[in-house]
Amino acid sequence: MNGTNLFKIALRALANNKLRAFLTMLGIIIGVASVITMLAIGQGSKKSIQQQISEMGSNMIIIHPGADMRGGVRQDPSAMQTLKLADYEALRDETSFLSAISPNVSSSGQLIAGNNNYPASVNGVGTEYLDIRQLTVENGEMFTEADIQSSAKVCVIGKTIVDNLFPDGSDPVGKIIRFSKIPLRVVGVLKAKGYNSMGQDQDAVVLAPYTTVMKRLLAVTYLQGVFASALTEDMTDYATDEISTILRRNHKLKASDDDDFTIRTQQELSTMLNSTTDLMTTLLACIAGISLVVGGIGIMNIMYVSVTERTREIGLRMSVGARGIDILSQFLIEAIMISITGGIIGVVIGCGASWIVKSVA
């Protein structure tokens, strides 16, 4: 018996039991759709995380003072004084793998504008900080090197600060806000960026010249950190090695001495989050795969029952000359048609569900 006749017989048998054939397909449909949807959610989450890290600066490097042990107690790195302006200047002048670098000092307190106030931190940074964190000034302008040299009392604020200090919708550029009794003139407003992947509001930011924060707000001579950006993401490792070499030389550390600074990169964060997302994707795919296995077992069970129910048909066909291989081929073709049809429907539903998840989430 040729394949065409077997296909027609199998198709007729399925048509005679439409409801049973559909219910048998349902396991495969749900299994395939679940696997596709779960994988799409996992990969979408991974891509979203990578995009948000890229928005923060995928080639960003953060240098902090190293924690120290005093009297058996580990000190807070932010209180250490191992990073100086001389370190920042050496890195700025000598590194060849950095595209931008900015010192960082921060002071927390209450911002006041008229009758409105808002708790925030004023970050003292350099002019290249915007390039490192991929920020842009939407209204007004960034403070200049001249402002840094003169420790000018100026600042650039984010959208969240504007909404809380100027709720009437007035233009904040040129207005005066007070921080720790120090008046700061707003010279620019940053473009809104929203929340990052860690749930932090990237618009609740106040940027001022680092010299202003060091001299007028904190009265310190050391830095709390240095932000830098490698030329490319691939050059991040070279940049960190170069930074480490320069800082160890500046701090006169011996080969046996531990670093008194800490270097962190966005690649570390990206690798950690990607590994977590990959693990969750694999777990979701395994859970969805269970339903696919159950669907396959369902097809096997139904075909077994079908053979038992159709013993008279099988006997009649064999009495008119059908071979055992013909009977086996017929039931295999029925199982394959159920699997393929269910798989195609599952792929369509899975792709549709993935599109819906993308649109909603």
Summary of the structure (lengths in Angstrom):
residues: 361
radius of gyration: 32.9
end to end distance: 53.7
largest distance: 105.4
contacts: 1141
relative contact order: 0.21
helix: 55%
strand: 21%
